[in-house]
Amino acid sequence: MSMTIAVSLAIATGAIAQGRPDSRTMSCAQVQDMIVQNGAVVLTTGQFTYDRYVATRQFCSHPYVPVLASVPTRDRAQCPVYRCGEDLFQFDE
């Protein structure tokens, strides 16, 4: 029984130690696929930077919408992705 507990702790510790994915270690296609498959992903984009990127509007809280952004990847300096931001075209009447 203690072996089961030890294995469970080792697996849990490994998952915690992994942290968030780093866009700089992946191709642009891999980053975009990860976002689409998960709907929303928090990515490390630099030594001290990270942000949340989304696939569709449903992953943004109102009044935010997907806005075009870019992240550095292994094969591109600017890989196009979306993050939640203010709707610049929303007019108050």
C-alpha positions as CSV (number, residue, x, y, z in Angstrom):
1,M,0.0,0.0,0.0
2,S,2.8,2.4,0.8
3,M,4.3,1.8,-2.7
4,T,1.0,3.0,-4.2
5,I,1.2,6.2,-2.2
6,A,4.8,6.7,-3.1
7,V,4.0,6.3,-6.9
8,S,1.0,8.7,-6.6
9,L,3.1,11.3,-4.9
10,A,5.9,11.0,-7.5
11,I,3.3,11.5,-10.3
12,A,1.7,14.5,-8.6
13,T,5.0,16.1,-7.9
14,G,6.1,15.7,-11.5
15,A,2.9,17.3,-12.7
16,I,3.3,20.3,-10.4
17,A,7.0,20.8,-11.3
18,Q,6.2,21.0,-15.1
19,G,4.8,24.5,-15.0
20,R,3.1,26.1,-17.9
21,P,4.2,25.4,-21.6
22,D,6.8,27.7,-23.1
23,S,5.9,29.0,-26.5
24,R,9.6,29.5,-27.3
25,T,10.2,25.7,-27.2
26,M,7.4,24.8,-29.6
27,S,6.7,25.5,-33.3
28,C,4.0,28.0,-34.2
29,A,1.7,25.2,-35.4
30,Q,2.1,23.3,-32.1
31,V,1.2,26.4,-30.1
32,Q,-1.9,27.1,-32.3
33,D,-3.0,23.5,-32.1
34,M,-2.6,23.4,-28.3
35,I,-4.8,26.5,-28.0
36,V,-7.5,25.1,-30.3
37,Q,-7.4,21.7,-28.5
38,N,-7.7,23.2,-25.0
39,G,-9.7,26.3,-25.7
40,A,-7.5,28.5,-23.5
41,V,-3.9,28.1,-22.5
42,V,-1.5,30.0,-20.3
43,L,1.8,30.2,-22.0
44,T,5.2,31.4,-20.9
45,T,6.5,33.7,-23.6
46,G,9.7,35.0,-22.2
47,Q,11.9,34.8,-19.1
48,F,9.4,36.8,-17.0
49,T,6.4,37.0,-19.2
50,Y,3.2,34.9,-19.7
51,D,-0.4,35.4,-20.8
52,R,-3.6,33.5,-21.5
53,Y,-4.4,32.7,-25.1
54,V,-7.8,31.6,-26.4
55,A,-9.3,29.8,-29.3
56,T,-12.8,31.4,-29.4
57,R,-14.9,34.2,-27.8
58,Q,-16.5,31.7,-25.3
59,F,-13.2,31.6,-23.4
60,C,-13.3,35.4,-22.7
61,S,-15.3,37.0,-20.0
62,H,-17.7,39.7,-21.0
63,P,-17.0,42.4,-22.1
64,Y,-13.7,41.0,-23.4
65,V,-13.3,39.5,-26.9
66,P,-10.5,37.7,-28.7
67,V,-7.9,40.2,-30.0
68,L,-5.0,39.3,-32.3
69,A,-1.7,38.9,-30.5
70,S,1.6,37.1,-31.2
71,V,4.0,34.9,-29.3
72,P,7.5,34.0,-30.0
73,T,8.0,30.3,-31.1
74,R,10.9,28.1,-32.0
75,D,10.3,28.8,-35.7
76,R,8.7,32.3,-35.8
77,A,9.4,35.5,-34.0
78,Q,5.7,36.4,-34.2
79,C,3.2,33.5,-34.2
80,P,-0.4,34.8,-34.5
81,V,-2.7,33.8,-31.7
82,Y,-5.6,35.4,-29.8
83,R,-5.9,36.7,-26.2
84,C,-8.8,38.3,-24.4
85,G,-8.9,42.1,-24.7
86,E,-11.2,45.0,-24.9
87,D,-13.6,45.3,-27.9
88,L,-12.3,48.4,-29.5
89,F,-15.2,48.5,-31.9
90,Q,-18.0,48.5,-29.3
91,F,-19.8,51.8,-29.3
92,D,-21.7,53.2,-26.4
93,E,-24.8,55.1,-27.5
